[in-house]
Every structure is written in C-alpha cells, then in structure tokens.
Amino acid sequence: MSDLYAIKLTVNGAVVEREVEGRLLLSDFLRHELCLTGTHVGCEHGVCGACTILFDGQPVRSCLMFAVQANRHEIRTVEGLGTMEHLHPLQEAFHEKHGLQCGFCTPGILMTMIPFVESHHNPTHEEIREALAGNICRCTGYEFIVDAVQLATQKMHAGMKIAEASIANAIQEKR
Amino acid sequence: MSTKVIGQRIKRNEDPQLLTGQALFTDDVQLSGMVHAAFLRSDHAHAMIKSIDTSVAKKRPGVLAVYTAEDFGDYWHVGPLQVPPPLAIPGAVFNARPLPPIAKDKVRFSGEPLAVVIAESRYIAEDALADILVELEPLKAITNLEKALEPGAPLLHDDLGTNLAADVRQEHGNYAEASAKADVVIKRRFHIDRGAAAAMENRGFVVDWDKRSRQMNVWSNCQAPIPLRNTIAANLGLTASQVRVITPFVGGGFGPKIMTSQAEDVLLPWIAMRLERPIKWIEDRRENFLATTSERDQIHDVEIALTKDGKILGFSDTFYHNTGAYDPYGMTVPLNTHTHTTGSYDIANFFTRVIMVFTNTMIVTPVRGAGRMYGVYIMERMLDIAAKQLKLSPVEIRQRNLIQSNQFPYKTGIIGQDFVENILDSGNYPATLQKAVEMIEYDKFVKEEQPRLRAEGKKVGIGVVCFVEGTAVGPYEGARVNVDGTGKVTVVTGISSQGQGHFTSFAQLVAEQVGVKVGDVRVITGDTGHFHWGAGTFASRGATVAGNAIYTAATKVRNKALDLASKVLETPLEELEIEDGVVRVADIPQKSISLGELATRANPMRGTIDPNMEPGLEATAFYGPPHGATGQGAVAMIVDVDPETYAVKIKRFVIVHDCGTVINPLILDGQIQGGVSMGIGNSYYEQIIYDGHGQVMNASLMDYLLPLSTDMPLKMELGHISTPSPLNPLGAKGVGEAGAIPTPAAFAQAMENALADEKIEILQSPLSQSIMWQMVQEKRK
C-alpha cells in the first residue's frame, strides 16, 4: 500500500504537485493533504453530496474518486468561490435567504449548484428542487435553499444584464 | 432608549464563515504528531466473547497500539448513568445498566466496540482492524419488545434475571372510574418505529494531552461539553480545570450527540495520556447507523373514554418502550411520552404506564422530538377514530377538548423528564387550531375541492392535529458578557451549538441591552475554557434557558455601564441613554462616552477602585426554570396519493406555532421548517429496520431514506401566535423540535382521509409506500 504516485493538478487556480498513495480518496487528499477542509465528508458512499467539488467544471463526489484520478485535471472547491469579505452571489443568496443552518452540507450544495446557477437564468422551484435532489440537508427542509438558489440566479442574471448593458453603452460611446 | 433588536429578522453572523469553508469542524482539527483511531465492532448482536487476538494487528507497520477491554485493566468501567432514574415518581422501578465503553465478556448489540486501533493514519488503522482475530460464541438475539419479557427469552444482562429495564406508572384522576361513566370507550394498539437522527456530520473526537502543562484539550462535536469535561476529568483523576472541551462548529446534533459516555469519550483520553500523541477519531456513516444512538420502537395499548358529545373523560396508555441494549440516558424519552400524551387537551383522568425493555439493538436516547411524537401520535389518532365513531369532524372533536386560555397554568399531575410536575405555563390553544383551520381553508377543501378532485379520480386527503412541545427544562444555564476596550462585546455560554443560529440570536439579546451592533457581539458557545457551568443543548432549551442567562447578564452589564457613565458624565442615571456603542445624555448628545472608554475606566491599571466594584464591564448570570416552558401549535396538511404506487405529494402544509417571544423570526422559520422535514421523514420515508437477529438491514444513506428536496412540499405555510411565557424574563419557549412532533399524526389522518373509500385504519408509524399498499391489500381481502 505504500506505492506512491506523483500527481499534478490545478486546485482553485493554483498548480499542486504531490506524491500520494493510490488508494487515497480525493476527499481526504483535499481535506488532509491540502488542508482545504471546506469540503466535508458525510457518508463516503456518494449519497449525501456534502463532498461535492467541481472537477473540470462538473460537480462530482470527491469521496468516490481517488486523488490519482485528479492527475492533470482542474478542481474547484468551496474555498475557490468567494471570500468572507466578498461572497460569491450564490453564497450571498444563501446568507440572505437563510439557506443554511449547521452549514455542514452547504459547501457540497454550493458546488453542486454553481453550474446550475451559471446556466439557468430564471429556473422554477421544481427545476431547482430537481437539481438539488442529490444533496441531503438535514437542517433546513430545503425551502430556503430553493429560495436562495432562485435569488442567486436572479442576481447573477441581473448582473449579466447590467454588464451587457454597460458594454453596449461603452461601445455606443466609442462610436 | 435602545433600539429594539429582539424580534428582528436579522441575517446570521455565522454564515460567511460557513459559506466559505472557513468554519472549523471537529474533523478539520489538525495537530502535529496526531494519530488516528478506528474501532473494531461486533457483527453479532448477542454473543459471548471467547477471545480477541490483536498480536498480528500490533505488528502492522504504522500501528502504535491496539486495545481490547482487558488492556484497559482497572480503568475499564461502565457508565456513568448520564440521566438519573426518575425517583420522584412513586413506585418507579428502574434497572440501571449504563454503557460499557468497550465490550467485555459479552456483546449486546451489533456494532458494539470490541477493540480500538491507534495508527499513523486512518487508512492504516482500518487495515489493522482486519488483522484482529475475534472468536465469538453467538447467542440467540432478542429484538421483539413483548417477547423480550416472556419467560425463557434470551437475557441481555444475566445478573438482572429479566429484560425489564423499567416500569413506571403515573395516574392523574382515576381512569377506571371515568371509563365506567363513559358513553363510549375505544381501545386500540399502536406500533411506532422511528429512525436515525442522521446529522450530516457524524460524531468526532480529537484529544491532545500536553504532559508538561498537565493539560488536556478535547475537540468534540458533542451537545454537552461541560458534562463531557466532567466525565473525562473524573475518569482520569484530573481536576476539571485540567480538561478543556471545545465544541467547534457542529454539523447538526438532533439528539445523539448528547452522549458523553461512548467509547471515544472514555477510551481515547486515557490512550492519549499513555501514547503522548494527539488522537483523532471520526465516526463513519455505517458506525453512525449501527452504534451511535437512535430512537424507536414503542407498542401502545390505548383506551379513550368519551361522552357521546365527544368530550374526553379519560385516557389510558400502557406502552412498551425499547431502550436498546443499555439505558445510559435514563427514562427521558418515555417520560416525554408520559407528559405529551394528553397534549393540548383538558383531560381529568389519565393513566400512563411505561414498560421499558432491553433488546439486542443500539441504545435509545432522544432524537429531535424525543418521545413527544409518540404521545401526540396516539392521542391524535384516537381522536380521529373517536370522531368517526361519533360522527364529528376531526376539527370539532379537538375544539371540544382543548385547554382554554383561562386554565393556565394548567397542572397535568404527571412528572416529566425534569422530575417535576409537568405544568403547561401559558398559551392560546384554541387560537392556534383556529388559525391552522383558516389557513388551510378546511371547510372549503372538504365541501368543495375534495369532492371535485375525488370526482376526477384523485385520492386527496386532509389532516389537522394539535400538539404541545415541552421545552426549556432545567436545571440551568449560565453566561458571561464582557465589553472590552475596543467597545466590542463577547458573550460566552456553556451550551454548544449545532446550527440553531445561536451566534446571531444570542448576539441580538446582548446587542439590545448593551446598545451595540449585532455584528459586534462575538458569541462563544460550548468551550469549557471560556465558561464551565451548564448542562447542554437538549430539549429545545438553548434559546430559552441559555438565552435568559445571557439576557440577564447583558442587562447587568448595561446597568454597570450606565452607573459608571453617570459618575464620569456627572449626570443622573435617568438622563442617560445607551445606543450605537455610546452612553450619552439624552438631551445633550455631544455629552457622551463610548462603551470602550467605559470598559477601560472600569478596569484601571493603577490607582484605586471602589471596594464594592467588580472590575470591567462584565457580568455573569444564571437562569434555571422551575419547570419547562411549553410551546403549542397545530398542523394542517393536504396530501395527494397516487392510487397505484402510493407515492405522496404534500400539496399544502400549514403549521401554526406559539413559542412565546420570538428572538429572530428568520431563525425561527428555519427551525420550524427543519423540524417539519424530519417529521415528514418520520412519517413516510425513514425507518431503521432490524431483523430478528439484531442486524440493521439499511445501515447506509442509500438504503435509509432521508427526505430530499423533491419530497418536501413546495411551500410550507407558517403561522405564528405569541403568548409570552410567564416563567422567564424573555417570555420565550423552545421551538427546535416543534415540526417533528405533530407531522406523523397529521400525515396519518390525511392519508386515511385520502383513502377513505378503502376504510383503512392507520395504527402505526412510520408509513411508507409499501406499507400503505399492503394495508390496502389486507383490507380488500
């Protein structure tokens, strides 16, 4: 079990090089080798979704992958979203709508929903619930999470509209 | 006058840390030289231990040590009993069998620890578990509650000669006389099974013994840090001050984390002192399903005696309660059943008896709702059955029996989990029911919508129930509030926090009194190095019991600040006001002094102070209620049942609740919704299934169904009524378990109503699609 494999990957924009055991779970690698403890582990069976990260932009369960499988790939964890001073719009919406209680499942839910909020401008509650259905939250009953996700899409969409408008204005002014 | 902060819908202080992955949970603690523990657990539910050979495991590279019960020598001991027996109840029989930290000679439930490995990594520790050779001689297991008491049943505790754990009877009035006078007496038997607490974070424990400073630091996600500190110190012969228990952020509690006598609590501190290495243990999900604690299994034989008008004359309940293999948590759960059965109703004659039984299953301790749901379930079901028989509507029969507002304080004559008589302190029970009925538009649904939908072939049903939630029991909690030279405030209290928003609601209590921003109040919970008095977070008591201590301490600090400011500003007290971190003269705002400056003056480094003065802008206070404060409410729901699959859509869910003074409505809504989601799980999805050999058949989140976002109603409709409790300065009552308590009863009524033409009678909980299908098939035979 002591065979080590050299891996090189990008985590939250930084290149990381390490030697790891073949059996080391990606979740343990992130948490205990890189000290990115924002990714939580709730079941190690891939059911609860707490350990969800973005793997080449797609949400995956980090407890169901080995660290060696991340070699030459790009990973984003909750630490790669906003900071405490500058929250990502999705994080901000969770704060606004009380979308978290104990907060243990929250990083996994945020990472699951990032591609969703980026690609959906005005989702229905049913669509949001469907997207959330792979993540378990024991505290909230989900309703405020759904509200938060919807608010985030509105904010991000509005933000884009503003950005688009200002670009259009800038182009107009140049002319 | 200070700004009103209590009652404001304020966003939580703790969110940014949690949302960015910067919050410290127990498994995030990393210490230099830290090693890892893993437990070998019994596959058998009942067996004699013949031998455990750890020699091969000890030789595995990276393994530091392996221990069995024998290796702990004289240190091995059972217990302590965490909750004392209910001696306050006359004639109570209680056979104490506290938890052994690790099995010795005999195994009594599947998952009981047999050995513990300490290794350089968790991976190596788990490898070494496979190296341990265990020889067990299996015994016949007993899991059935009634059969456990039959002669010849396998005995869990041979020295006891019986599987009877306790037998406690209480009677208020005289049920036999009442039933003799009744027009109608109805008898039924109920079986209630329950599920796991299933916090998303499993248990965790990190211990670090510093030999040179003779100091032990423990990080644990337990709900009772001070009792844990006391237990560890007593076990090791240390003074309490040598042990500091820190509960960092905790990923949900819901009950089982109240335990302070599990294997890790008892064994790992001892091992850490011997190995002189910090040790971490994190429970995995399978261990959580097998060997933490859960709450389940009661069989009730119930009788209700009524007049023909539906007025309850008496109620009688004799029930078996499964305590699992041991009873370290006393009788909290079944005593909650005793005090919650008559619930919202005025019942003069009530008999209740619990027969508590040992079985080869994991131990039973409170899980959100903690025995209350059982009492509410049987009463509400019996009212439904009586209503049908007497041709009354479910709403009518309840209205006729509710305790009226002029009857408070209402003495129930029944002793509760806090060993004093359960007295309902205040409320407006008819109003909560009325509001729920109005919100769900009960009459309109029954008269117009239901007939129309039924005509379309839809199976839609409505349920309306009432409930009480006994909360905020003693003994007491305390707090210390301090303003320092920066003008910022720190409040410390002994209870730990598992997501209830204490970092904000407690800050609000202080902010209002001391006149600072909520964001400028730092709340520290559950760190015995900061505050070492208190009992813990259980029975929905944090916001009320700790909250009142905090509020009182903050009031003292306010008075201290005003007194000092009055001297400094040479102004009479009554002319001063405190706001925005400043004490000022009301009419001359420029004549002022900041709290920071006052704090510095209250703590001079030279000179003299008033001999009667305690230094600093600081105060400590305690609050202990004479008995619990009782919240109350009503739930109404409409279900739509698929007639083929029995899949259920909850079309509407209304909950009206009275928890007295509300500190933060946002947090309150979250607590209610979370409780309801657990109640929905307990109604239709969650059930720990044991087979006859004592094996859990669904010990993973794949097989044990927790409600998902798609299982919940789209929108919960919340109604609040506020009747402040006269028991405490804030007027608060707890709310943490509210949603979980009434939901299964409302769900059962709605299901029965939806499937009215099948004429089924639901006498069990939880239900499921297959249970409903089976029930209908049986009835059709």
Contacts between the chains, C-beta under 8 A, distances in Angstrom:
chain1	res1	chain2	res2	distance
A	1	B	123	7.5
A	1	B	127	7.2
A	21	B	123	7.4
A	23	B	123	6.8
A	24	B	123	7.6
A	31	B	27	7.5
A	31	B	28	7.6
A	32	B	30	7.5
A	35	B	30	6.8
A	36	B	21	7.2
A	37	B	21	7.0
A	37	B	24	7.8
A	37	B	25	7.4
A	37	B	27	7.4
A	37	B	28	3.8
A	38	B	20	7.0
A	38	B	21	1.7
A	38	B	22	7.0
A	39	B	21	7.1
A	40	B	25	7.1
A	40	B	27	7.9
A	40	B	200	7.6
A	40	B	201	7.1
A	40	B	251	7.0
A	41	B	27	7.3
A	42	B	200	4.7
A	42	B	201	6.9
A	42	B	202	7.5
A	42	B	251	7.9
A	42	B	285	7.0
A	42	B	701	7.9
A	43	B	285	4.2
A	43	B	700	7.2
A	43	B	701	4.9
A	44	B	284	6.2
A	44	B	285	6.4
A	45	B	285	6.6
A	45	B	700	5.7
A	45	B	701	6.3
A	45	B	702	6.0
A	47	B	700	7.2
A	47	B	701	4.0
A	47	B	702	5.3
A	48	B	200	6.3
A	48	B	285	8.0
A	48	B	701	5.6
A	50	B	200	5.9
A	77	B	21	6.9
A	78	B	19	7.8
A	78	B	20	6.7
A	78	B	21	4.0
A	79	B	20	7.0
A	79	B	21	4.9
A	79	B	22	8.0
A	81	B	20	7.0
A	82	B	19	7.7
A	82	B	20	6.4
A	83	B	20	6.2
A	84	B	16	4.3
A	84	B	17	6.5
A	84	B	20	5.3
A	84	B	22	6.3
A	87	B	16	6.5
A	87	B	19	6.4
A	87	B	20	7.2
A	91	B	16	7.9
A	91	B	19	4.3
A	91	B	20	6.8
A	94	B	15	7.1
A	94	B	19	5.8
A	95	B	11	5.7
A	95	B	12	7.3
A	95	B	15	4.4
A	95	B	16	6.9
A	95	B	19	6.4
A	96	B	11	6.6
A	98	B	11	7.3
A	98	B	12	7.0
A	98	B	666	5.1
A	98	B	667	7.2
A	98	B	669	7.3
A	98	B	670	5.1
A	100	B	15	6.5
A	100	B	18	5.9
A	100	B	19	6.9
A	100	B	499	7.9
A	101	B	252	7.7
A	101	B	499	3.8
A	101	B	500	7.1
A	101	B	501	7.1
A	101	B	670	5.8
A	101	B	674	6.3
A	102	B	199	7.5
A	102	B	200	7.1
A	102	B	201	7.2
A	102	B	249	7.5
A	102	B	250	6.5
A	102	B	251	5.0
A	102	B	252	4.4
A	102	B	498	5.7
A	102	B	499	2.8
A	103	B	14	7.5
A	103	B	15	7.7
A	103	B	18	3.1
A	103	B	19	7.3
A	103	B	23	6.2
A	103	B	249	6.7
A	103	B	251	7.4
A	103	B	499	6.6
A	104	B	25	6.9
A	104	B	199	7.7
A	104	B	200	4.5
A	104	B	201	4.6
A	104	B	251	3.0
A	104	B	252	6.3
A	104	B	499	7.8
A	105	B	200	4.8
A	105	B	251	7.8
A	106	B	18	6.0
A	106	B	19	6.3
A	107	B	21	5.3
A	110	B	19	7.2
A	125	B	714	5.8
A	126	B	714	7.7
A	128	B	709	7.8
A	129	B	709	4.3
A	129	B	710	5.1
A	129	B	712	7.8
A	129	B	714	7.9
A	130	B	709	8.0
A	130	B	710	6.5
A	132	B	708	7.7
A	132	B	709	4.1
A	133	B	708	4.8
A	133	B	709	5.3
A	133	B	710	4.8
A	135	B	709	7.8
A	136	B	200	6.6
A	136	B	701	6.9
A	136	B	706	5.2
A	136	B	708	6.8
A	137	B	200	7.2
A	137	B	709	8.0
A	138	B	198	5.9
A	138	B	199	6.0
A	138	B	200	5.3
A	138	B	252	5.3
A	138	B	254	7.1
A	138	B	674	7.6
A	138	B	677	7.8
A	138	B	678	7.4
A	138	B	706	6.8
A	139	B	200	7.9
A	139	B	252	5.8
A	139	B	499	5.2
A	139	B	670	7.6
A	139	B	674	4.8
A	140	B	670	6.2
A	140	B	673	6.3
A	140	B	674	5.5
A	140	B	677	7.4
A	141	B	673	3.8
A	141	B	674	5.1
A	141	B	675	8.0
A	141	B	676	5.8
A	141	B	677	3.4
A	141	B	707	7.9
A	141	B	712	5.9
A	141	B	716	7.0
A	141	B	739	7.8
A	142	B	677	7.0
A	142	B	708	7.8
A	142	B	709	4.1
A	142	B	712	5.4
A	143	B	673	5.5
A	143	B	712	6.9
A	143	B	715	6.8
A	143	B	716	6.0
A	144	B	669	7.7
A	144	B	670	6.3
A	144	B	673	7.0
A	145	B	709	7.2
A	146	B	709	6.8
